[in-house]
Amino acid sequence: MRIRKLIVAAGMSLLFVSTYSAAKSEAAEPSLWKIQKLLASKKYVDLTHEFAPGIHHWPGFPDETRKTIYWYDKRPDTLGVGFFSELFTHVSQWGTHVDPPAHFIKGLRTVDQIDPKEMIVPLVVVDVHEEAAKNPDYTLSLDRVKKWEKDCGQIAAGAFVAMRTDWLKRWPDAARMENKDGNGVAHYPGWSLPVLKYLYEDRKIAASGHEPTDTDLGIATTKDDYSLETYVLSTTTIRSSC
């Protein structure tokens, strides 16, 4: 089944500002009010995970901390009373998130430099969850991507290509997410360089996303090999994970 929908990339929020222009004919272009009503009538699927201390994260990062700083009633451990407010401390690449190019490449764009309009793109889902269930080291191949195109049509320029592995079902269990063997080597699925080059250089996609924490295979990241993620962030606008 062909899957093409408008999405907002994981970890980002859509800011919708409605304006009305009487000068434009609705026959030529629907008003933003009508578009808003149409969008509001659709089904939305939240792909994000909740933040919480202890959730799985890259081991080089500290854990999230959370503290109540205002409470409804007087408490000795808060700054004041009358309302509820919390202080969160966590790194930028946390949970479900978008990696901007500047995450790996100095001088390239940061998240604040990405226009929200760039985050509304066609979604292509390459479903390989059955393959990943049989082989945790599954690597998406170029043949598999071309099979998707044969079945569903050419991947559109500017698309967001997501690889479905159902790894999300292991969340938030860090041990199951990393899936390490007795030697401490992680085993989780990832992309391949030929596929990424084909998607970004030939098909001109905007971004790619996945459920494991990294673009690279677990057996690669165990050796601190993030070469595929480096390629993606040096080539594109965004990368989405988790």
ZAKOL-316544 format. One record per residue (C-alpha): residue number from 0; residue in three letters; x, y, z. Coordinates in Angstrom, 1 decimal, decimal comma. Each point is the difference from the previous one (the first is absolute). Layout:
<nodes>
[NUM 'ALA' [X Y Z]]
...
</nodes>
This chain:
<nodes>
[0 'MET' [0,0 0,0 0,0]]
[1 'ARG' [1,4 3,4 -1,0]]
[2 'ILE' [0,5 2,2 3,0]]
[3 'ARG' [0,3 3,7 -0,7]]
[4 'LYS' [-1,2 2,5 2,5]]
[5 'LEU' [0,9 3,5 1,2]]
[6 'ILE' [2,0 -0,1 3,2]]
[7 'VAL' [1,9 2,2 2,3]]
[8 'ALA' [3,3 -1,6 0,7]]
[9 'ALA' [0,4 -1,7 3,3]]
[10 'GLY' [0,9 2,2 2,9]]
[11 'MET' [-1,3 3,2 -1,6]]
[12 'SER' [-3,3 1,8 0,4]]
[13 'LEU' [-2,1 1,6 -2,7]]
[14 'LEU' [-0,8 3,7 0,4]]
[15 'PHE' [-3,1 0,7 -2,0]]
[16 'VAL' [-0,8 3,7 -0,5]]
[17 'SER' [-3,3 0,6 -1,7]]
[18 'THR' [-0,6 3,1 -2,1]]
[19 'TYR' [-2,8 0,9 -2,4]]
[20 'SER' [0,3 1,8 -3,2]]
[21 'ALA' [-3,2 1,1 -1,8]]
[22 'ALA' [2,1 0,9 -3,0]]
[23 'LYS' [0,7 -3,6 -0,8]]
[24 'SER' [-2,7 -2,1 -1,6]]
[25 'GLU' [-0,8 -3,2 1,9]]
[26 'ALA' [-0,5 -1,7 -3,4]]
[27 'ALA' [3,6 0,6 -0,8]]
[28 'GLU' [1,4 -0,6 3,5]]
[29 'PRO' [-1,9 -1,1 3,1]]
[30 'SER' [0,1 2,3 3,0]]
[31 'LEU' [2,3 -0,9 2,8]]
[32 'TRP' [-3,1 -0,3 2,2]]
[33 'LYS' [-1,3 -2,8 -2,2]]
[34 'ILE' [3,4 -1,7 0,0]]
[35 'GLN' [0,2 0,2 3,8]]
[36 'LYS' [-3,4 -1,6 0,3]]
[37 'LEU' [1,0 -2,7 -2,4]]
[38 'LEU' [3,2 -0,7 1,9]]
[39 'ALA' [-1,8 0,1 3,4]]
[40 'SER' [-2,4 -2,7 -1,2]]
[41 'LYS' [2,8 -2,5 -0,8]]
[42 'LYS' [1,4 -2,7 2,2]]
[43 'TYR' [3,3 0,9 1,7]]
[44 'VAL' [2,6 -2,5 1,2]]
[45 'ASP' [2,4 1,2 2,7]]
[46 'LEU' [3,4 -1,5 -0,7]]
[47 'THR' [1,7 1,6 3,0]]
[48 'HIS' [1,0 -1,6 3,3]]
[49 'GLU' [-0,5 1,6 3,4]]
[50 'PHE' [3,0 1,6 1,7]]
[51 'ALA' [0,9 -1,6 3,4]]
[52 'PRO' [3,1 -0,5 2,1]]
[53 'GLY' [1,6 -3,3 -0,9]]
[54 'ILE' [-1,2 -0,3 -3,6]]
[55 'HIS' [2,5 -1,5 -2,4]]
[56 'HIS' [2,6 2,4 -1,3]]
[57 'TRP' [3,5 0,1 -1,4]]
[58 'PRO' [2,3 -1,1 2,8]]
[59 'GLY' [2,2 3,1 -0,4]]
[60 'PHE' [-2,9 2,2 1,1]]
[61 'PRO' [-1,1 0,5 3,6]]
[62 'ASP' [-3,5 -1,1 1,1]]
[63 'GLU' [-2,9 2,4 0,1]]
[64 'THR' [-0,7 1,8 3,3]]
[65 'ARG' [-3,4 1,3 1,0]]
[66 'LYS' [-0,9 2,3 2,9]]
[67 'THR' [-3,2 1,7 1,2]]
[68 'ILE' [0,8 3,6 0,5]]
[69 'TYR' [-3,5 1,4 0,7]]
[70 'TRP' [-2,9 -1,7 1,7]]
[71 'TYR' [-3,6 0,8 0,8]]
[72 'ASP' [0,6 0,1 3,7]]
[73 'LYS' [3,1 1,1 2,0]]
[74 'ARG' [2,8 -2,5 0,0]]
[75 'PRO' [3,6 0,4 1,3]]
[76 'ASP' [1,6 -1,4 -3,2]]
[77 'THR' [-1,6 2,4 -2,5]]
[78 'LEU' [0,5 3,6 -1,1]]
[79 'GLY' [-3,6 1,1 0,6]]
[80 'VAL' [-3,7 -0,9 0,1]]
[81 'GLY' [-3,2 0,4 -1,9]]
[82 'PHE' [0,6 -2,1 -3,1]]
[83 'PHE' [1,8 -3,1 -1,2]]
[84 'SER' [3,3 0,3 -2,0]]
[85 'GLU' [2,9 -2,3 -0,5]]
[86 'LEU' [3,7 0,4 -1,1]]
[87 'PHE' [1,3 -2,5 -2,5]]
[88 'THR' [3,6 -0,5 -0,9]]
[89 'HIS' [1,0 -2,2 -2,9]]
[90 'VAL' [2,1 0,1 -3,1]]
[91 'SER' [-1,3 1,1 -3,4]]
[92 'GLN' [0,2 -3,5 -1,7]]
[93 'TRP' [-2,5 -1,6 2,4]]
[94 'GLY' [-2,7 -2,6 -0,6]]
[95 'THR' [-1,9 0,5 -3,2]]
[96 'HIS' [1,8 2,9 -1,7]]
[97 'VAL' [1,2 1,6 -3,2]]
[98 'ASP' [3,8 0,2 -0,6]]
[99 'PRO' [0,9 3,2 -1,9]]
[100 'PRO' [3,1 0,0 -2,2]]
[101 'ALA' [1,9 2,0 2,7]]
[102 'HIS' [-0,3 -3,0 2,3]]
[103 'PHE' [3,0 -1,6 -1,8]]
[104 'ILE' [1,2 2,6 -2,5]]
[105 'LYS' [1,4 3,3 1,3]]
[106 'GLY' [-1,4 3,1 -1,8]]
[107 'LEU' [-3,1 -1,7 -1,4]]
[108 'ARG' [-3,6 0,7 1,0]]
[109 'THR' [-1,3 -0,2 3,5]]
[110 'VAL' [-3,7 -0,8 0,8]]
[111 'ASP' [-1,0 3,6 0,3]]
[112 'GLN' [1,2 0,6 -3,6]]
[113 'ILE' [-2,3 -2,6 -1,4]]
[114 'ASP' [-3,2 1,6 -1,3]]
[115 'PRO' [-3,2 -1,8 1,4]]
[116 'LYS' [-1,3 -0,2 -3,6]]
[117 'GLU' [3,0 -2,4 -0,7]]
[118 'MET' [-1,4 -2,4 2,6]]
[119 'ILE' [-3,2 -0,7 -1,9]]
[120 'VAL' [0,9 -2,6 -2,6]]
[121 'PRO' [-1,3 -3,2 -1,7]]
[122 'LEU' [0,6 -3,1 2,1]]
[123 'VAL' [1,4 -3,2 -1,4]]
[124 'VAL' [0,1 -3,0 2,3]]
[125 'VAL' [2,2 -3,0 -1,0]]
[126 'ASP' [-1,5 -2,8 2,2]]
[127 'VAL' [2,7 -2,5 0,9]]
[128 'HIS' [-1,2 -0,9 3,5]]
[129 'GLU' [-0,3 -3,7 -0,9]]
[130 'GLU' [3,6 -0,1 -1,3]]
[131 'ALA' [1,2 1,8 3,1]]
[132 'ALA' [-1,8 -2,5 2,2]]
[133 'LYS' [1,9 -2,8 -1,5]]
[134 'ASN' [3,4 1,8 -0,2]]
[135 'PRO' [0,7 2,8 2,6]]
[136 'ASP' [3,0 1,0 -2,2]]
[137 'TYR' [-2,3 0,6 -3,0]]
[138 'THR' [1,4 2,6 -2,4]]
[139 'LEU' [-2,3 1,7 -2,4]]
[140 'SER' [1,1 -0,9 -3,5]]
[141 'LEU' [-0,3 1,9 -3,3]]
[142 'ASP' [-1,9 -2,9 -1,5]]
[143 'ARG' [-2,6 0,3 2,8]]
[144 'VAL' [-0,4 3,7 -0,7]]
[145 'LYS' [-0,4 -0,6 -3,7]]
[146 'LYS' [-2,6 -2,6 0,7]]
[147 'TRP' [-1,9 2,6 1,9]]
[148 'GLU' [0,1 2,3 -3,0]]
[149 'LYS' [-1,1 -2,8 -2,3]]
[150 'ASP' [-3,0 -0,7 2,2]]
[151 'CYS' [-0,8 3,6 1,0]]
[152 'GLY' [1,5 2,4 -2,5]]
[153 'GLN' [3,1 2,1 -0,1]]
[154 'ILE' [1,0 1,7 3,3]]
[155 'ALA' [-0,8 3,7 -0,3]]
[156 'ALA' [2,7 2,7 0,3]]
[157 'GLY' [-0,3 1,6 3,4]]
[158 'ALA' [-1,5 -3,1 1,6]]
[159 'PHE' [0,7 -1,2 3,5]]
[160 'VAL' [1,0 -3,7 -0,2]]
[161 'ALA' [-0,6 -2,0 3,1]]
[162 'MET' [1,2 -3,6 0,7]]
[163 'ARG' [-2,6 -2,0 2,0]]
[164 'THR' [1,6 -2,7 2,1]]
[165 'ASP' [-2,4 0,0 3,0]]
[166 'TRP' [3,1 0,6 2,2]]
[167 'LEU' [-2,3 2,6 1,8]]
[168 'LYS' [-1,7 -2,9 1,8]]
[169 'ARG' [3,2 -0,5 2,0]]
[170 'TRP' [-0,3 3,5 1,4]]
[171 'PRO' [0,7 1,1 2,7]]
[172 'ASP' [2,1 -3,1 1,0]]
[173 'ALA' [3,6 1,1 -0,6]]
[174 'ALA' [1,3 -3,5 0,1]]
[175 'ARG' [-2,5 -1,2 -2,7]]
[176 'MET' [0,7 3,1 -2,1]]
[177 'GLU' [3,8 -0,6 0,0]]
[178 'ASN' [-0,4 -3,7 -0,3]]
[179 'LYS' [3,6 -0,8 1,1]]
[180 'ASP' [1,5 -3,4 -0,2]]
[181 'GLY' [2,3 -1,6 2,5]]
[182 'ASN' [2,9 1,9 -1,4]]
[183 'GLY' [-1,7 3,4 0,4]]
[184 'VAL' [-0,7 0,4 -3,7]]
[185 'ALA' [-3,3 1,7 -0,8]]
[186 'HIS' [-2,3 -1,5 -2,6]]
[187 'TYR' [-2,7 2,2 -1,6]]
[188 'PRO' [-0,9 0,7 -3,6]]
[189 'GLY' [1,2 2,9 -2,1]]
[190 'TRP' [0,5 1,5 -3,4]]
[191 'SER' [2,7 -0,6 -2,6]]
[192 'LEU' [2,1 2,5 -1,9]]
[193 'PRO' [-1,2 -1,0 -3,5]]
[194 'VAL' [-3,7 0,5 1,1]]
[195 'LEU' [0,8 3,4 1,6]]
[196 'LYS' [1,9 1,2 -3,0]]
[197 'TYR' [-2,8 -1,1 -2,3]]
[198 'LEU' [-2,7 1,7 2,1]]
[199 'TYR' [1,9 3,3 0,6]]
[200 'GLU' [1,9 0,3 -3,2]]
[201 'ASP' [-2,3 -1,6 -2,6]]
[202 'ARG' [-3,4 0,4 1,5]]
[203 'LYS' [0,8 3,3 1,7]]
[204 'ILE' [-1,9 -0,9 3,2]]
[205 'ALA' [-0,1 2,6 2,9]]
[206 'ALA' [0,5 -2,3 2,9]]
[207 'SER' [0,1 -3,6 1,3]]
[208 'GLY' [-1,2 -1,5 3,3]]
[209 'HIS' [0,1 -3,2 2,0]]
[210 'GLU' [-1,0 -1,6 3,3]]
[211 'PRO' [3,4 -1,0 1,4]]
[212 'THR' [2,1 2,7 1,4]]
[213 'ASP' [2,4 0,2 -2,9]]
[214 'THR' [0,3 0,1 -3,7]]
[215 'ASP' [2,8 -2,5 0,2]]
[216 'LEU' [-0,3 -3,6 1,0]]
[217 'GLY' [0,5 -0,9 3,6]]
[218 'ILE' [3,1 -2,1 -0,8]]
[219 'ALA' [1,4 3,2 -1,5]]
[220 'THR' [-0,8 2,4 2,8]]
[221 'THR' [1,5 -2,4 2,5]]
[222 'LYS' [3,3 0,9 -1,7]]
[223 'ASP' [-0,9 3,7 0,0]]
[224 'ASP' [-0,6 -0,1 -3,7]]
[225 'TYR' [-2,6 2,6 -0,9]]
[226 'SER' [1,1 0,5 -3,6]]
[227 'LEU' [-3,5 -0,4 -1,4]]
[228 'GLU' [-1,5 2,5 2,3]]
[229 'THR' [2,9 2,4 -0,9]]
[230 'TYR' [-0,8 -0,5 -3,7]]
[231 'VAL' [-3,7 0,7 0,6]]
[232 'LEU' [0,5 3,2 2,0]]
[233 'SER' [2,6 1,3 -2,4]]
[234 'THR' [-2,4 -0,5 -2,9]]
[235 'THR' [-3,5 0,9 1,2]]
[236 'THR' [-2,1 2,2 2,2]]
[237 'ILE' [-1,1 -2,3 2,7]]
[238 'ARG' [0,1 -3,5 1,3]]
[239 'SER' [-2,6 -1,5 2,4]]
[240 'SER' [0,4 -2,8 2,4]]
[241 'CYS' [-1,8 -1,9 2,7]]
</nodes>
